Amino acid sequence: MDFTFSEEHNMLRDMVRKFTANEIKPLAAKIDKEHKVPRELINKAAELGLLGLPFPEKYGGAGMGEIGYCIMLEELSRGCASTAVTIGAHISLCSTAIYLDGTEEQKQKYLVPLAQGKMLGAFGLTEPQAGSDAAAIETTAVRDGDYFVINGSKIWITNGDIADVIVLFAVTDKALRAHGGVTAFIIETKTKGFSVGKIEEKMGIRGSSTAELIFQDMRVPKENVLGQFGAGFITAMKTLDIARLSLAAGCIGASKELLNLSMDFAKKRKQFGKPIGEFQAVQWMLAEMAAEIYAMESMTYRAAWMCDSNIRFSKESAICKMYCSEALDRIVDKAMQIHGGLGYMADYPIERFYRDARINRIFEGTNEIQRMVIAESLLKGGLY
Ligand SMILES: Cc1cc2nc3c(=O)[nH]c(=O)nc-3n(C[C@H](O)[C@H](O)[C@H](O)COP(=O)(O)OP(=O)(O)OC[C@H]3O[C@@H](n4cnc5c(N)ncnc54)[C@H](O)[C@@H]3O)c2cc1C
């Protein structure tokens, strides 16, 4: 067993850490207040090659695979969850779906500009009546000659209002539902019949946009069917397996930042004539945070290695998503406790991390759904 990161991965980590420290951290509070990640920041990430990082060079990427991608998301998440989620939805959800199931032509037409940051992507699955039960979507795609005509709406789509390209899931055979009745499409948002509805106000990741999408007789050429006709649900699930790993990596980055902030504070803040870090109650919280981070790192990079090694990792991905998002909630709670009243004040970043952390247990499949995926895999697979 070799648990060391390659020289290339270490260099990548240093580069993204510097980018986060210099370009993202100074803007994080403003992004949260103004509910907007500046496009220039995304462009700067693109200039560094970050928007195509996991994909092969022939598709405009850096060929760094899932391990490299997790390192990047971990480091970005030290600075600003909104920025990490904006970039994450673009890569993990939109570009990954095209990379996994797109034709060569689709990859050249869409994945390359997405990887270069010339286009921004989103992933449209959720609808008002179809959250955890994603197979219950009602948006339809009806064949009309060389086109499909799309009608319906999506809600809570990250980057939905700023995306140029959306991987969209629609019903092509209602009777079949998830088993052959859902098809994925690549749609361009400049197409007639597409519009953006409500933009949500949120508790956290406030700089990441969350939008309603409306489709009224939107015509999509048949060449834009992504993957096999009727196999859209499989595309969605494969994509989410990968996305959940990078979500877990984001939780590691936020947790490390919170531990650093807490250690620094524990050394500086004095009560009863000494630094609070000398009290055992505070030391135990720091130790427990470190232990959780160790577990999160171990499981996430092991699963990322499985992904890069073409070993099935759906169960592991669900375990990482569930465990890391819940560990982050425990860690951010301890960080708040260590900071006392100052942690609760908006002048300190802890309260922003606290609000931003909570979404990780909800999106990309709630943690209850992850438990179902894990249990199903366990019960099918026999003894552990
Ligand atoms: C900020 C944000 C960004 C998002 N971005 C995107 C995006 O880019 N693209 C996209 O397609 N979607 C996106 N979503 C949607 C997200 O994936 C869904 O919110 C999520 O899948 C859960 O669906 P729901 O919110 O409708 O909850 P529901 O499915 O209504 O669940 C409500 C509760 O019931 C529980 N529950 C449901 N079914 C079961 C069951 N069978 N067993 C046990 N418990 C169950 C859930 O775990 C949860 O606790 C986003 C959501 C948010 C909040």
The ligand as an SDF file (V2000), in Angstrom:
LIG
                    3D

 53 58  0  0  0  0  0  0  0  0999 V2000
  -28.6580   24.6870   -2.7020 C   0  0  0  0  0  0  0  0  0  0  0  0
  -29.1200   23.5450   -3.5310 C   0  0  0  0  0  0  0  0  0  0  0  0
  -28.5170   23.3010   -4.7590 C   0  0  0  0  0  0  0  0  0  0  0  0
  -28.9610   22.2410   -5.5620 C   0  0  0  0  0  0  0  0  0  0  0  0
  -28.4060   22.0530   -6.8020 N   0  0  0  0  0  0  0  0  0  0  0  0
  -28.9490   21.1270   -7.6370 C   0  0  0  0  0  0  0  0  0  0  0  0
  -28.4890   21.0020   -9.0020 C   0  0  0  0  0  0  0  0  0  0  0  0
  -27.5500   21.6760   -9.4320 O   0  0  0  0  0  0  0  0  0  0  0  0
  -29.1120   20.1190   -9.8070 N   0  0  0  0  0  0  0  0  0  0  0  0
  -30.1570   19.3350   -9.3910 C   0  0  0  0  0  0  0  0  0  0  0  0
  -30.6910   18.5680  -10.1790 O   0  0  0  0  0  0  0  0  0  0  0  0
  -30.5940   19.4180   -8.0950 N   0  0  0  0  0  0  0  0  0  0  0  0
  -30.0260   20.2960   -7.2270 C   0  0  0  0  0  0  0  0  0  0  0  0
  -30.4890   20.4030   -5.9220 N   0  0  0  0  0  0  0  0  0  0  0  0
  -31.5460   19.5020   -5.4680 C   0  0  0  0  0  0  0  0  0  0  0  0
  -31.0510   18.4670   -4.4560 C   0  0  0  0  0  0  0  0  0  0  0  0
  -30.3090   17.4770   -5.0880 O   0  0  0  0  0  0  0  0  0  0  0  0
  -32.2940   17.9490   -3.7040 C   0  0  0  0  0  0  0  0  0  0  0  0
  -32.6570   18.9760   -2.8120 O   0  0  0  0  0  0  0  0  0  0  0  0
  -32.0450   16.6680   -2.9590 C   0  0  0  0  0  0  0  0  0  0  0  0
  -31.8480   15.6050   -3.8570 O   0  0  0  0  0  0  0  0  0  0  0  0
  -33.2090   16.2990   -2.0310 C   0  0  0  0  0  0  0  0  0  0  0  0
  -34.4480   16.4580   -2.6030 O   0  0  0  0  0  0  0  0  0  0  0  0
  -35.5660   17.3400   -1.8410 P   0  0  0  0  0  0  0  0  0  0  0  0
  -34.9030   18.5620   -1.3630 O   0  0  0  0  0  0  0  0  0  0  0  0
  -36.7270   17.4600   -2.7140 O   0  0  0  0  0  0  0  0  0  0  0  0
  -35.9510   16.4980   -0.5380 O   0  0  0  0  0  0  0  0  0  0  0  0
  -37.0520   15.3480   -0.4410 P   0  0  0  0  0  0  0  0  0  0  0  0
  -36.7760   14.2780   -1.4070 O   0  0  0  0  0  0  0  0  0  0  0  0
  -38.4070   15.9670   -0.4220 O   0  0  0  0  0  0  0  0  0  0  0  0
  -36.7450   14.7790    1.0080 O   0  0  0  0  0  0  0  0  0  0  0  0
  -37.2150   15.3810    2.2050 C   0  0  0  0  0  0  0  0  0  0  0  0
  -36.7480   14.4950    3.3680 C   0  0  0  0  0  0  0  0  0  0  0  0
  -37.2870   13.1690    3.2280 O   0  0  0  0  0  0  0  0  0  0  0  0
  -36.2380   12.2220    3.2210 C   0  0  0  0  0  0  0  0  0  0  0  0
  -36.5600   11.1170    2.3230 N   0  0  0  0  0  0  0  0  0  0  0  0
  -37.0330   11.1780    1.0480 C   0  0  0  0  0  0  0  0  0  0  0  0
  -37.1880    9.9480    0.5500 N   0  0  0  0  0  0  0  0  0  0  0  0
  -36.7770    9.0830    1.5100 C   0  0  0  0  0  0  0  0  0  0  0  0
  -36.6820    7.6530    1.6010 C   0  0  0  0  0  0  0  0  0  0  0  0
  -37.0120    6.8630    0.5840 N   0  0  0  0  0  0  0  0  0  0  0  0
  -36.2120    7.1090    2.7480 N   0  0  0  0  0  0  0  0  0  0  0  0
  -35.8380    7.9060    3.7890 C   0  0  0  0  0  0  0  0  0  0  0  0
  -35.9150    9.2590    3.7640 N   0  0  0  0  0  0  0  0  0  0  0  0
  -36.3660    9.8270    2.6410 C   0  0  0  0  0  0  0  0  0  0  0  0
  -35.0200   12.9980    2.6940 C   0  0  0  0  0  0  0  0  0  0  0  0
  -33.8100   12.3570    3.0390 O   0  0  0  0  0  0  0  0  0  0  0  0
  -35.2120   14.3330    3.3940 C   0  0  0  0  0  0  0  0  0  0  0  0
  -34.7790   14.2260    4.7250 O   0  0  0  0  0  0  0  0  0  0  0  0
  -30.0240   21.4160   -5.1040 C   0  0  0  0  0  0  0  0  0  0  0  0
  -30.5930   21.6550   -3.8590 C   0  0  0  0  0  0  0  0  0  0  0  0
  -30.1720   22.6960   -3.0740 C   0  0  0  0  0  0  0  0  0  0  0  0
  -30.8380   22.9220   -1.7500 C   0  0  0  0  0  0  0  0  0  0  0  0
  1  2  1  0
  2  3  1  0
  2 52  2  0
  3  4  2  0
  4  5  1  0
  4 50  1  0
  5  6  2  0
  6  7  1  0
  6 13  1  0
  7  8  2  0
  7  9  1  0
  9 10  1  0
 10 11  2  0
 10 12  1  0
 12 13  2  0
 13 14  1  0
 14 15  1  0
 14 50  1  0
 15 16  1  0
 16 17  1  0
 16 18  1  0
 18 19  1  0
 18 20  1  0
 20 21  1  0
 20 22  1  0
 22 23  1  0
 23 24  1  0
 24 25  2  0
 24 26  1  0
 24 27  1  0
 27 28  1  0
 28 29  2  0
 28 30  1  0
 28 31  1  0
 31 32  1  0
 32 33  1  0
 33 34  1  0
 33 48  1  0
 34 35  1  0
 35 36  1  0
 35 46  1  0
 36 37  1  0
 36 45  1  0
 37 38  2  0
 38 39  1  0
 39 40  1  0
 39 45  2  0
 40 41  1  0
 40 42  2  0
 42 43  1  0
 43 44  2  0
 44 45  1  0
 46 47  1  0
 46 48  1  0
 48 49  1  0
 50 51  2  0
 51 52  1  0
 52 53  1  0
M  END
$$$$
